[in-house]
Amino acid sequence: MGVAMAVTKQKSASVSHRRSTDARKDERIVRTRIRIDAAFVELLHRRAYGNIRVNDVTKKAGVGRATFYAHYPTKDALLRSQFDRIVAPLLLISPSDPCFVDVSALLEHIRTAPQIYKALTGADAGSAPRVLRDCYEARVRSLLQAKTKVRDSPEIRFGLNLGIVARFVSATLITVIECWLQDGAKETPERVQILFNQLVGPGIGSLREVG
């Protein structure tokens, strides 16, 4: 009995030690990722995406290249991660809007940091516009798919049209945002949302008949 209890205590201590070690490791991973993300955003405030190198991010974050690549395989992957974490949640389903996509929260966010978006879409943006286009399209696609599952919502069967619609909606959104910023973001996010609805809504609404 004594031996069995000793073995049990030893195993318990070993498990506790392993969990404690894993917890510390997870905390280090989170802290490192936060430093990389913060460095990346700070650099975007000062230069275009295409002019930012991985070395610039690691130097600003105070980490090595190997550490960076342990978290993100490429600079584009870092941008995608930022989009998924910050931007994607700002694009929401809106049953009351004809285009079903509420972008007002995203517009408000862009309005508070226009320099970052310009760094991602300007002449020296490099691969950022392509990455953003893919990210917007993926998010819009997921919202439209979710919309078809909402109870009491108008039935729209996208079928093979889903990819076309998602690309159309995301491309329109990108164009609206770019023009809005070029004009100094004078219009309110609510007014821009109305314009976005007017541009996209009729096309999506017509699918009720096609479906």
Secondary structure, DSSP 8 states (H G I E B T S, - for coil): -HHHHHHHHHHHHHHHHHHHHHHHHHHHHHHHHHHHHHHHHHHHTTS-GGG--HHHHHHHHT--HHHHHHH-SSHHHHHHHHIIIIIGGGSEE-TTSTTSEE-HHHHHHHHH-HHHHHHHHSTT-TTHHHHHHHHHHHHHHHHHHHHTTSTTS-----GGGHHHHHHHHHHHHHHHHHHHHHTTS-S-HHHHHHHHHHHHHHHHHTHHHH-
